Amino acid sequence: MPQYVYTARTTDGQDVVGTMTAGSKRETLNALAERSLFAIRVEDAKPARRTFQFQSRIKPSLVATTLSQLADLLQNGVPLLKSLDVLASQTAHPGLAEILESVRDAVAEGNSLDAAMAKHPRIFGELAVSMVRAGSEGAFLEDALKRTADFLELQEELKGRIVGAMFYPAFLAVVGSIITVVLIVFFVPKFAELFERLEKEGGGLPLATVILLGLSGFLGRYGILVLAALGGAAYWLRGAAVSERGREFVDRWKLKIPLVGKVLLGAATSRFCRVLGTLLRNGVPLLRSLEISSASTGNVVLAAAIRASAENISSGETLAQPLAACGLFPRSVMAMITIAEESNNLDEVLVNIADGIDRKTSRQLDTMVRLVEPIMLLVMGLAIGFVMVALLLPVFDMSSAMGG
């Protein structure tokens, strides 16, 4: 249990300082009050972590495992505070241990579990907090924790597949760019004297060679400035993308990218249907389920469309009509939702829809990767080919002139 350093005042007006082992600051205050001590200050006795100490990133897979273990402990009758203590002491990640201790202290002080988790939004996202809140309200907390862990693992699996699939094309792009820049900056200038001599002799230079020489000279003089400008632009774009308007702009255009947009929309729709079906299966009201499941899409444009649909549902419409009106959901999905509403088995159908979308998204991802690889090879070949042709064209022209 944590230790607390306290400064308290006795009934005689004297200040006393000491340490006490307790479950939380509230328990410490109660214990001091029982001793007729008026608490002036109560602080955690543990030394503060150094801000410059390096800590590895807490991966979503580790968070998913922790939530699954918490559900197992609760199902086996372990109290919530004791479960959080056990997880905090057993985890090998110091950053996660500190966060779990913070969550435990917040719960001990009277906060709900979802409110305690919401204080750490970088670790427990909006989906996790909303699912835990719904589980607490609907008396299915253990199942909500397990479902949240499953959702996090599915998202991490899809992300891992995308990263793994794009690794080779990205490698080709990086290697091709480096080779092209090295050729332009370091190799092309070696031909500058030859090209100047040919130009003085009146033969002139091909347009491709003139462009290549101009590009080589520009990068040679201002290459560092160009690199710094690109880095600054990337940093600015990254900051703009996390703002409310920037994220909306990025999420809207991500759905319009050829091939990639379909994969991203499919993944977002699948998460929405799976979470909504799970909540409805556990008895959560439809409007509340829509509010929670909208946070699971990972796309603010789609989430806004779902929340707008919820407003229309509250006025008496069915689920399918307002969702179809937003124009983001596939027609096949809307047809299945319409039939499910008529047959009163919407929760089961939504989970089946998610399974079908996941299979389709997997096939689309494989197709996208198979197309990206030859495209990257073609682009890299064209770039290097342009450099080589621009260098060799004057030589060929000179040989033709000499032969003539």
Number of C-alpha atoms within 10 A of each C-alpha: 10 15 17 20 18 21 17 21 17 14 9 7 10 9 14 14 13 10 15 18 14 15 19 19 23 16 15 22 19 14 15 19 13 10 9 13 21 19 20 13 13 19 13 15 14 10 6 7 9 7 7 6 6 8 11 8 10 14 11 17 17 16 18 24 16 21 23 20 20 20 22 17 19 17 13 8 9 15 12 17 17 15 18 25 20 18 19 23 14 10 15 10 15 14 17 21 19 15 17 23 21 18 26 24 21 21 20 19 15 11 14 16 20 21 17 22 26 18 15 15 11 10 17 18 16 20 20 27 24 24 27 26 21 22 20 16 11 15 13 17 20 21 19 26 25 21 23 23 24 17 19 22 18 16 17 16 13 17 12 12 15 16 12 11 18 17 13 15 20 15 12 17 17 13 13 19 16 12 14 19 17 13 16 21 19 11 15 20 17 10 11 15 10 12 21 12 12 17 13 9 9 8 14 15 17 13 11 16 21 15 13 19 22 13 14 22 17 13 17 14 11 11 15 11 11 13 12 12 12 12 12 12 12 12 12 11 12 13 12 15 16 12 11 10 11 15 18 18 15 16 19 16 12 17 20 13 12 10 16 16 16 17 24 21 22 25 21 21 25 24 25 26 28 23 28 25 26 22 26 19 15 16 14 18 12 17 16 15 21 25 17 25 26 28 25 27 24 19 21 19 19 25 21 16 18 24 20 14 23 23 13 16 18 12 8 8 13 17 22 20 15 19 21 18 11 14 11 15 16 12 11 10 19 16 12 16 24 18 14 17 15 10 9 11 15 22 22 15 20 24 21 17 19 23 16 15 22 20 12 14 20 18 12 17 22 14 12 17 19 13 13 18 17 12 13 18 15 11 15 20 13 12 16 18 13 16 20 15 13 21 22 13 16 21 15 12 16 14 11 10 10 8 7 6
